[in-house]
Amino acid sequence: MSEVNGKVIVITGASSGIGEATARKFAEEGAKVVLAARRADRLDALKASIEKGGGEAAVKVTDVTSRQEMEDLAQFAIGTFGQLDIMFNNAGLMPLSYMDKLKVDEWDRMVDVNIKGVLYGIAAVLPHMQERNSGHIITTASVAAHGVFPSGTVYCGTKYAVRIFMEGLSKELAQTNIKTTSISPGVVETELASFITDADVKPRFEDPNIPSLTSEDIANAVFYAASQPLGVAVNEVIVRPLHQG
């Protein structure tokens, strides 16, 4: 029997890409999945698909940039399934641009989603997990959290912050049964590149020959981290395409 069988996982950014693939993976393994994102139609379609396959899922339309909505999401999960075992802070944006383009609105949005959204997710679930002395907080960082590249300065900064949040949280929770994991994907075939508006950057990510992973590859990494026995903590996972430098 899978280690996640019967556990309740909340997934932000569940309407597509890594979030959707992770929801399907965990539902197949017997977890109860709470799907969170802003696009209700996609969440409803995913829920129907999971239930058709015999899984359990619930939908909560959520904007991760709202602390209240993240609190509501956690309470919804607990109210629906009785507990909350795994929080997957997955929602994120990647509107890469050169800094001299001064796309400050995009910088603000990345800070709100990539940084504040993660912090709000942690704040929403940590009291419940501490009360039970059980749980797992997983967050999507990026290989961009490990090195900066031109056009990725702000994005890399947000992901570096996320990685540090998770590292610090793991140290603060070291004497508890609450686990933390940072997942750092390389290039993945998702919608992230569609947010790029800088005409000098976008063509790089439209190259069909660029080495990339599938969302399912990352879902498998999330499942690996979450399915370890109680005494084993996988604090960080870096997953790159074989030929990505």
QUIFEN-V975306 format. One record per helix or strand of 3 or more residues. SS is the DSSP state (H for helix, E for strand). FROM is the first residue (numbers start at 1). TO is the last residue. Records with the same first field share a line. If there is no record, write none. Layout:
BEGIN
SS=FROM-TO ; FROM-TO
END
This chain:
BEGIN
E=8-12 ; 32-37 ; 56-61 ; 86-89 ; 135-140 ; 178-185 ; 236-239
H=17-28 ; 40-52 ; 67-81 ; 99-101 ; 104-132 ; 143-145 ; 153-172 ; 192-195 ; 202-205 ; 215-226
END
